[in-house]
């Protein structure tokens, strides 16, 4: 899908520099996907902090009972 993005030349150069891409399209795509990942990570972190989402971890002492040092 094609999308039109309005950026100044200096903003575009900065996007290319941070994305480490020489071409404009791949640079914009890379940073857009990075932004999406960061938003998803932040949303998951907020769910965890509110207690809406949790992970049950097994008791480490029981897991290590068979190990001897």
N, C-alpha and C positions, 0 to 999 in steps of 0.2 A: 504494500500500500504506500502511496506517496503522500507526503505531508509537506506543506509549505511552512517554513520557519523564518521569522523575521529576526535577524541578528545584525549588529553592526560588525564591521570588519574586525575591530579589536576583540569583540566578544567571540567571533568565530575563530580567530587565531588562538584565543585562550582555550576554547573548547578543544581545538585540535591539539594543543600542547598538552592539556591534561589527559586527553584520551590517547595520546601518543599515536595519532593517526595523521597521515598526510592529506588524505582525501576528506572532504567535508561530510559527505553522507555517512560513511562509517564512523566518523568521530561523533556526530550527533546521535546516531543510533546507539553507540557504546555508552555515552553518558546518559541517554534517556533510559536505557535498560538498567544502568547502575542506580539511577534515581528511583526507579520502580522497585528494585530489590531493597533499597534502603527504606522506602516507605513501608514495604511489607514487613521488614525486620522490626521497624518501629511499632507497627500495629501489633505484632506478636508480643513484643516486649510489654506493651500497654496491657494486653490481655493477661499476661502472666502477673504483672504487678497488681491488677484488679482481682486476681484470683479466678478469672473465668477459664483459665487453661493451666493445667499442671501436668507434671510427669511423675509417675510413681517410680521411685528408685528402690531396688532391693537392698536389704540390709547388708552392708559390706562385710561385717564380721561373720555373718553366716556364709557368705561367698568365699571367705578366706579360711574357713575352719579346716579345710583339707590341706592347706599349704603350711609347710613348716619352714622356718628360716634357720 
